[in-house]
Amino acid sequence: AGGSNVLVADAGFPGTVLLLRTRGMATVPDGDRVRLTVAAGETWDDVVRHTVAAGYSGVECLSGIPGSAGATPIQNVGAYGQEVRETIVAVRAYDRARDAVVTFAPDECGFAYRTSVFKHNDRYVVLSVDFSLAVSPLSAPIRYAELARSLDVAPGDRVPLADARAAVLALRAGKGMVLDPDDPDTYSAGSFFTNPVLPPDAYADLTARLDGLG
């Protein structure tokens, strides 16, 4: 994925590193949607830029995320109220154990919060990803409160695709999360944190302890 979200010790890595440089995007009309097949080596933000320019809605809030398209299903990339599992309809991968190319349907990918069957598993090499996107000049409903405030709309509203992309890029840039060749502080090892997920009893206990606090 171009090295984002990867840390290597000073001693190096005792193995082979594979960098996919495959390129290409192909679109097939599907009623009021399109099926977009993207080669794994495509730069992800270039894919988002393409969809916004073409009027395809569904991944506009994933603007500015570093890495490749093939990496997106691995950790079910998400940001600002969208996740790729909402639009992925197929993942094509090389199965090292079977020495064969296989295609995963969405329900076979094991998508969950920032994970999938491909994560922490070196059996599969993602080759391409198929997305189903709406043909629309408007974004998907805005879910993320911070993004809605930035756009001056209510959660659930839709905005022009270009406006959604611009607002996401501005928010990310304000947090030093958009690569800028003139700003060395934007280069990092990526985001390794995830939001905590609590079972119902632990959540109830936490809210009870916080009740009444400012």
C-alpha positions as CSV (number, residue, x, y, z in Angstrom):
1,A,0.0,0.0,0.0
2,G,2.9,2.3,-0.6
3,G,4.2,2.0,2.9
4,S,1.4,3.7,4.8
5,N,0.6,2.2,8.2
6,V,3.8,0.2,8.1
7,L,6.6,0.3,10.7
8,V,9.9,-1.5,10.1
9,A,12.5,-2.0,12.8
10,D,16.1,-0.7,12.2
11,A,17.2,-4.3,11.8
12,G,15.1,-4.6,8.7
13,F,12.5,-7.2,7.7
14,P,13.6,-10.8,7.1
15,G,11.4,-11.5,4.2
16,T,10.2,-10.4,0.8
17,V,8.2,-7.2,0.4
18,L,5.8,-7.0,-2.6
19,L,4.7,-3.6,-3.9
20,L,1.9,-3.8,-6.4
21,R,2.1,-1.2,-9.2
22,T,-0.9,-2.4,-11.2
23,R,-3.0,0.4,-12.6
24,G,-6.4,0.7,-14.2
25,M,-10.1,1.5,-13.6
26,A,-13.0,0.1,-15.6
27,T,-16.6,1.2,-15.3
28,V,-19.7,-0.9,-16.2
29,P,-23.1,0.8,-16.1
30,D,-25.6,-1.0,-13.8
31,G,-29.0,0.9,-13.9
32,D,-28.7,4.0,-11.7
33,R,-25.4,2.7,-10.4
34,V,-22.0,1.8,-11.9
35,R,-19.6,-1.1,-11.1
36,L,-16.1,0.3,-10.8
37,T,-13.3,-2.2,-11.0
38,V,-10.0,-0.8,-9.6
39,A,-6.6,-2.4,-9.8
40,A,-4.9,-2.9,-6.4
41,G,-2.0,-0.6,-7.2
42,E,-4.0,2.5,-7.9
43,T,-3.5,5.3,-5.5
44,W,-6.6,5.4,-3.4
45,D,-7.1,9.2,-3.4
46,D,-6.8,9.2,-7.2
47,V,-9.7,6.7,-7.2
48,V,-11.8,9.0,-5.1
49,R,-10.9,12.0,-7.2
50,H,-12.0,10.1,-10.3
51,T,-15.4,9.1,-8.8
52,V,-16.2,12.6,-7.7
53,A,-15.3,14.0,-11.1
54,A,-17.3,11.3,-12.9
55,G,-20.4,11.9,-10.7
56,Y,-20.2,8.5,-8.8
57,S,-21.4,8.7,-5.2
58,G,-20.3,6.5,-2.3
59,V,-16.7,7.0,-1.4
60,E,-16.3,10.8,-1.5
61,C,-15.9,11.0,2.3
62,L,-12.9,8.7,2.0
63,S,-10.9,11.5,0.3
64,G,-7.3,12.1,1.3
65,I,-6.6,8.7,2.8
66,P,-3.0,7.5,1.8
67,G,-2.3,4.1,0.3
68,S,-3.5,2.0,-2.5
69,A,-7.0,0.8,-3.5
70,G,-6.0,-2.8,-2.8
71,A,-5.4,-2.0,0.8
72,T,-8.9,-0.6,1.4
73,P,-10.7,-3.9,1.9
74,I,-7.9,-5.3,4.2
75,Q,-8.8,-3.1,7.1
76,N,-12.2,-2.0,5.8
77,V,-11.0,1.6,5.4
78,G,-13.4,4.2,6.8
79,A,-13.6,7.8,7.7
80,Y,-16.1,10.6,8.2
81,G,-19.1,8.3,8.2
82,Q,-18.2,6.0,5.3
83,E,-16.6,2.6,5.1
84,V,-15.6,0.7,2.0
85,R,-17.6,-2.3,2.9
86,E,-20.7,-0.3,2.1
87,T,-19.8,-0.1,-1.6
88,I,-17.5,-3.1,-2.2
89,V,-19.2,-5.9,-4.2
90,A,-16.2,-8.1,-4.9
91,V,-12.5,-8.5,-4.0
92,R,-10.2,-10.5,-6.4
93,A,-7.2,-11.9,-4.7
94,Y,-4.3,-14.4,-5.2
95,D,-4.6,-17.3,-2.8
96,R,-1.1,-18.3,-1.9
97,A,-2.2,-21.6,-0.3
98,R,-4.1,-22.8,-3.3
99,D,-1.9,-21.0,-5.9
100,A,-5.1,-19.7,-7.5
101,V,-6.9,-16.4,-8.1
102,V,-10.2,-16.3,-6.1
103,T,-13.0,-13.8,-5.9
104,F,-14.6,-12.9,-2.6
105,A,-18.2,-11.8,-2.3
106,P,-18.9,-9.1,0.4
107,D,-20.2,-11.6,2.9
108,E,-17.1,-13.7,2.5
109,C,-14.8,-10.8,3.3
110,G,-15.5,-10.8,7.1
111,F,-15.8,-7.0,7.1
112,A,-16.0,-5.5,10.6
113,Y,-14.7,-2.3,12.2
114,R,-11.3,-1.8,10.6
115,T,-10.8,-5.5,9.9
116,S,-11.5,-8.3,7.4
117,V,-10.4,-11.8,6.6
118,F,-7.4,-10.3,4.8
119,K,-6.0,-8.5,7.8
120,H,-3.2,-10.2,9.8
121,N,-3.2,-12.9,7.2
122,D,-0.6,-13.3,4.5
123,R,-2.5,-15.9,2.6
124,Y,-4.1,-13.5,0.2
125,V,-2.8,-10.8,-2.1
126,V,-5.5,-8.4,-3.1
127,L,-5.4,-7.9,-6.9
128,S,-8.5,-5.7,-7.6
129,V,-11.6,-4.4,-5.9
130,D,-15.1,-3.9,-7.4
131,F,-17.2,-1.0,-6.0
132,S,-20.9,-0.3,-6.7
133,L,-21.5,3.4,-6.7
134,A,-24.6,5.5,-7.3
135,V,-24.7,7.7,-10.3
136,S,-25.4,11.0,-8.6
137,P,-24.0,14.5,-8.4
138,L,-24.8,14.5,-4.7
139,S,-23.0,12.7,-1.8
140,A,-24.3,9.9,0.2
141,P,-26.2,11.3,3.3
142,I,-23.7,13.0,5.6
143,R,-23.4,11.0,8.8
144,Y,-20.4,12.5,10.6
145,A,-21.3,15.4,12.8
146,E,-18.0,17.2,12.4
147,L,-18.3,17.0,8.6
148,A,-21.9,18.2,8.7
149,R,-20.9,21.2,10.7
150,S,-18.1,22.0,8.3
151,L,-20.6,21.9,5.4
152,D,-23.2,23.8,7.4
153,V,-25.8,21.1,6.8
154,A,-27.8,18.7,9.1
155,P,-26.7,15.1,9.5
156,G,-28.5,13.1,6.8
157,D,-28.4,15.9,4.2
158,R,-26.6,15.4,0.9
159,V,-24.3,17.9,-0.8
160,P,-22.5,18.2,-4.1
161,L,-19.8,15.6,-4.4
162,A,-17.1,18.1,-4.9
163,D,-18.2,20.0,-1.7
164,A,-18.0,16.8,0.3
165,R,-14.6,16.0,-0.9
166,A,-13.3,19.5,-0.4
167,A,-14.6,19.6,3.2
168,V,-13.1,16.2,4.1
169,L,-9.7,17.3,2.6
170,A,-9.9,20.5,4.6
171,L,-10.7,18.7,7.9
172,R,-7.9,16.2,7.3
173,A,-5.4,18.9,6.4
174,G,-6.3,20.7,9.6
175,K,-5.2,17.6,11.5
176,G,-2.0,17.2,9.4
177,M,-3.5,14.2,7.7
178,V,-3.1,15.2,4.0
179,L,0.3,14.8,2.4
180,D,1.9,18.1,1.6
181,P,5.4,18.2,0.0
182,D,5.9,21.6,1.6
183,D,5.1,20.4,5.1
184,P,7.2,17.6,6.5
185,D,4.9,17.3,9.4
186,T,2.3,15.6,7.2
187,Y,4.5,12.6,6.7
188,S,3.9,9.9,9.3
189,A,3.5,6.2,9.8
190,G,-0.2,6.5,9.6
191,S,-3.0,6.1,12.1
192,F,-2.8,3.0,14.3
193,F,-5.6,3.8,16.7
194,T,-9.1,2.5,16.6
195,N,-12.1,3.6,18.6
196,P,-12.8,1.4,21.6
197,V,-15.7,-1.1,21.2
198,L,-17.4,-2.1,24.5
199,P,-19.8,-5.0,25.2
200,P,-23.2,-3.8,26.4
201,D,-22.6,-4.4,30.1
202,A,-19.3,-2.5,30.0
203,Y,-20.9,0.4,28.1
204,A,-23.7,0.5,30.7
205,D,-21.2,0.6,33.5
206,L,-19.2,3.4,31.8
207,T,-22.3,5.6,31.2
208,A,-23.4,5.1,34.7
209,R,-20.0,6.2,36.0
210,L,-20.1,9.3,33.7
211,D,-23.6,10.3,34.5
212,G,-23.7,13.8,35.8
213,L,-20.2,14.7,34.8
214,G,-19.7,17.8,32.7
